[in-house]
Amino acid sequence: MIQLMLIGGLGTPEILIIAIVILLLFGGKKIPELMKGMGKGIRSFKKGLNEDDDNSSASDNASVDGKNGEEVK
């Protein structure tokens, strides 16, 4: 509940101040590099989730025969 109040209390001036502080801390050249790294990380995470889902569904389909429940290899 407290977190909702903190997030809801951020207006345009506060967000601009935070953006300026981040710009001063990291510099103009470093921010695109950070965003590129974050994008690669998110892409890798999504790819890992999709591969995990594909592997589990493929193993579920291949492990049991539909007729009498025998394992198929």
Phi and psi in degrees as a GROMACS rama.xvg file:
@    title "Ramachandran Plot"
@    xaxis  label "Phi"
@    yaxis  label "Psi"
@TYPE xy
-66.5956  -37.4154  ILE-2
-62.8202  -37.813  GLN-3
-63.169  -37.0987  LEU-4
-67.0918  -40.5663  MET-5
-67.1242  -42.029  LEU-6
-69.3777  -41.5654  ILE-7
-68.7299  -20.5488  GLY-8
-84.2901  -3.36733  GLY-9
-83.373  119.533  LEU-10
-106.643  -172.247  GLY-11
-61.0521  -44.8314  THR-12
-62.0922  -38.9817  PRO-13
-66.7846  -41.5709  GLU-14
-65.2681  -39.5391  ILE-15
-63.4725  -41.1004  LEU-16
-63.6575  -43.3381  ILE-17
-62.1565  -42.5618  ILE-18
-63.4754  -40.1511  ALA-19
-66.0218  -41.2849  ILE-20
-63.6845  -43.1783  VAL-21
-62.9172  -41.4307  ILE-22
-63.0036  -40.0962  LEU-23
-68.9074  -37.5299  LEU-24
-70.8904  -44.7477  LEU-25
-99.0866  -22.3209  PHE-26
84.4928  160.697  GLY-27
-70.0345  -28.8667  GLY-28
-83.5666  -27.1422  LYS-29
-80.7241  -29.1624  LYS-30
-62.2816  -45.9508  ILE-31
-60.8964  -35.0003  PRO-32
-64.8925  -41.1964  GLU-33
-64.4356  -42.2464  LEU-34
-67.1163  -37.0881  MET-35
-63.2787  -44.0526  LYS-36
-63.6222  -39.8059  GLY-37
-66.7147  -38.9191  MET-38
-63.0096  -41.7999  GLY-39
-64.2462  -39.8551  LYS-40
-64.2246  -43.1809  GLY-41
-65.3388  -42.5606  ILE-42
-61.2181  -43.0837  ARG-43
-64.9005  -40.5172  SER-44
-62.0811  -46.5207  PHE-45
-64.0652  -40.009  LYS-46
-62.6316  -42.1139  LYS-47
-63.3028  -39.599  GLY-48
-64.9913  -43.2219  LEU-49
-66.4495  -40.6349  ASN-50
-64.5621  -39.6623  GLU-51
-64.1429  -42.383  ASP-52
-64.9783  -42.1487  ASP-53
-63.927  -42.9215  ASP-54
-65.7859  -41.8492  ASN-55
-70.3692  -38.1373  SER-56
-72.4563  -34.9083  SER-57
-68.3353  -39.7252  ALA-58
-71.5143  -32.3239  SER-59
-66.1372  -41.487  ASP-60
-71.0569  -34.5121  ASN-61
-86.3429  -17.3493  ALA-62
-83.1289  -25.6441  SER-63
-126.443  130.795  VAL-64
-81.2459  140.261  ASP-65
-71.6582  -18.7026  GLY-66
-79.7831  -60.2978  LYS-67
-126.891  18.1081  ASN-68
74.5973  15.505  GLY-69
-80.6481  150.064  GLU-70
-74.6663  141.314  GLU-71
-119.708  133.346  VAL-72
